[in-house]
């Protein structure tokens, strides 16, 4: 099964998909949505680098320039607990 690439073309995001596929299996990469569009609590249009969706639950994943991961809980995001929200 071929490994998908990020919608943005970012090398760091492609590396994340490769790592995710190695750890969880290439078939599970189908649960990742690249450049996922959403509206924040102020109705501003935004994009998450990835959203992992399974059984109706979504986890936003942001990749920075150094390919480090930040896992966000939706409730914490809406509470403003992240400095970049």
Buried (B, 14 or more C-beta within 10 A) or exposed (E): EEEBEBBBEBEBBBEBBBEBBEEEEBEEBEBBBBBBEBEEEEEEEEBBBBBBBEEEEEBBBBBEEEBEEEEBEEEEBEEEEEEEE
